[in-house]
Amino acid sequence: MRDEDRQVVRDLELFRDMDEARFDGLLNAAFLQRFPERVTLIEEGGSADFLHVVIDGVVELFATLDKRESTMTVLSPVSTFILAAVLKDAFYLMSARTRKPSRVLMIPSQNVRQAMADDDAFARSIVNELASCYRGVVRNQKNLKLRTGVERLASYLAHQYVRQGADNPFTLPIDKKTLASMLGMTPENLSRAFSTLRKEGVCVEGPQISVNSIDGLFDIARHAPLIDRLSRDFRDKA
C-alpha cells in the first residue's frame, strides 16, 4: 500500500484519532485492489469479512427481492461500507458493485473489531460514523417520502453541481437508469422529470448537465436544511 493511499485512509474521520500503532495493526493484512467497472464486491446475505473503503471510483450499493432490484445509494471517494455488518459480524443487507473502474481498500473485519476494543478514540469515531449513517438514512427517507420525483431530481442535480465545483457543465457520476432507481423513480418518470427541468433552464446532453440557475434548482427542490446535507449558502462559505 502506497504511503499516499495510507494517508488518505488515515485522514478519514473514522481513523483520524486512532493511536498510530493500532492504526498500523488495523491495516495489517489489509489490501488495496483495483477493480474494473461492474464488478460485484459483496453480495447481500454474505458474511461481512471486510470493511471496504472506496479510494477511487464509484461504488453502487443495491438490494434485490426475487427479480426486482433497487439502488440504495452510490458512494464516491473516500467512503467506507458496510460498517454495521462488520461490527456485528453479521450478514450483508446490501450488495455492492463498481460503477466505474475503482480502487478499494479491504480491511479484515476482525482487525476492525479488535481495534474498536483496544482503542477508545477509534470506538468513539465508530459511534459518530454510525450516528452519521443513521441520520443519512433518515434524510434519504424524508427526501423519498416528502418530495415529488421532479423535486428529488432537482435536489440531486443541485448537490452534484456543488460537489463538482459549481461549474457548468458537470457530469452525472452514474447512468440514468441507476439514478432513477436511487431516486425511487422509473426510467420513464426520470425522463419526464428531466423534461420538466429543461423548461427551468437545465440542459441535458447525455451525462453532461448544465444549469442556468442553481437558485432555481434549490427552489424547485424546496430546499430544506433538515433533509439536505448541503447548505443553500455554499457560495458564502467557499
N, C-alpha and C positions, 0 to 999 in steps of 0.2 A: 504494500500500500504506500503510495507516494506521500511525502510529507505534506504537500499542499492539500491532498484529499483528506488526510488525517486531521488537518487543521480545520477544514470545512466542517467535519463532523464534530470536532471539539467545540467549535463556535456555536453549535446548535444549543438553544436554551436548555434542552433536556440534559445535555452533557457538560455544559459550561462550568458548573460549580463543582464537578467531581474532583476528588483527590487524584493527582497525576498518576500515582502508582495504580490506583484502582481503575482509572481510565485505560491504562495500558493493559491491565488484566481483562477488562471488558472486551477489548479488541483482539485478545488472544484467540486464535483460531477463526477470527472473522476474515471475510474475504470480499474483495471488490471485483465485480464481474460486469462485463459488457453484454448487453442483450440486444438482438435486433428487434425490429417492430413486430408487434403481435405475438410475443412470446408469453405464455402463461407462467407467472411466477409462483403463485399459490392457488389452491383450489378450496372453495368452501367445503367444510367437513373434514379437511385435512388437519393434521397436527401442527401446532404452532412451534416449529423447530427453530425459527429465526425471527429476529426483529429486522425489518428491511428499512433501509434509508436510501431514498432517491437522491443521487448525487447529480446526475444529468439526465435529461429526457423528460418523458411524460408517462405516468402510470395511471391506468384506469382501475378503480375498484368497482366490481359489479356482482350481482347476485342473480340466481335463476330459480325458477319453480316450474317443474315439468318442462314445457317448451318455451316458456316466457323468460325473458332476460331484461334486466334493468341496470343502468349505470347508476351507482350510488354516489360516486364523486370522482374527480380527476385530480391527481397530485402532480405538482411541479416541484423542482428542486428548491430548497433542500427540505424534504419531508420524511417523516417516519410512518411506517404502518406495519403490522396492526398491533399496537402496544397492549391493549387489554387482553387479547388472546394469549400473548406471550406471558404476561404476568400471572394469569390464571392457569397457565399450562392447559389451555382449552382448545377446542376446535375453532378453526377459522369460520366466521359467519359470512365472509365475502371471499370472492376470488379476485385476483389481480393479474393484469397483463399490461405489457408495454404498448403504448400507442405511437411511440417514436423510438428510434434507437436510444438506449438508456444505459447508464451505469448505476448499479445498485449495490450498496454495501449490505452484507448479510452478517448479522451478529448472532451467535448462538444464544438461544433463549435462556439456557442455563446460566450463561455469563451475565445476562441482564438481571435475572432473579438473584443471583449471588451478589452482584454489585448493589442492588437495592437493599439487601440485608446488611451489607457491610458499610455502606456509605450513606450517612444521614442526608447530606446535601443532594445526592442523587435521588434518594427516596422522596424528598420534598419536591424536586423537579418533576418526578413522575406524577405526583399528586396534581401539580399545576398543569402538566400536559394533559392528563385525563380530564381535569376540570375544563380546560380549553376545548378539548374534543367534545365533551358533553354540551357545552354552550354552543359549539358549532352545529351540532345536530339539532338543537332547539331552533337556532336561527334558520337552518335549512328547512325544517318543518314549517316554521312560520312563513317562510318565503313560498313554499309549495301550497300552503293552505289558504293564505290570505291575499295572494296576488293572482291576477289573471296570467295567461300564457304570455301575452304581449308585455305585461309589466315585468314578468320574470326574465324575459329575453332582454328587455331594456336594461334591467339591473345588471345582468351578466355582462352585457356589452360595455356598460359604464365601468364596471370593475376591471375588465380586460384592458380597456383604453388607458386607465390609470396605471395598472400594473406594468404595462408595456411602454411606459414613458410618456404618456399623454401626447402621442404623435399620431398623425394620420399618414398612411393607413396603418392599421395594426392587423395582426394575423390571428385567426381563430386557432387555438392550440390543439383542437380536436375536430374531427369531421362532424358534419351537421347531423348525421344520424345519431351519433353518440351524444351530441349536445342536446338533441330533442329528448333522448331518454333521460339524461341527467336533469333536465328541467321539467320532467313529468309531462311531456307532450308527445304526440305522434309526429313523424316527419312532415306530414301534410299540414298539421297545425303550426309547426315551426315555420314552414314556408309561408303560410298566411300571416304569421306574426312578423316575419321579415318584410313582407309586402306592406303591412301597416306601418312599420317603422321607416320604410323608404319614403313614405309621404311626409315623414317628420325629419327628413334630411339624412337618413342613414343610407349609405351607398354600399352595395354588396357586389363584389367581383370575386366569385369563388370563395376562397378562405380569407380574402382581403376585405377589411371593413374600414370605412371612413365615416366620420360623424361630423355634421355641421355644428352641432351644439351639444356639449356634454351636459350643460344645464338642462337642455330639453330632454335628454335621456333620463336624468335624475327625476324630472317632473313626471315623465311618463311612468317611471317605475314606482312613483310615490315613495321616494327615498325615505327610509325610516331608520334612525340610529339603533333601535332595538331589534332590527332584522339584519341590517347591512354592517359588514366589518369595516367598510370604507367610509370615511368622513366626507361629507359634501364639500368641506373646506380644505380639501387636499392641497390645492394650489397655494393656500396661505401658509402651509407647513413645509413646502418644498425647499 
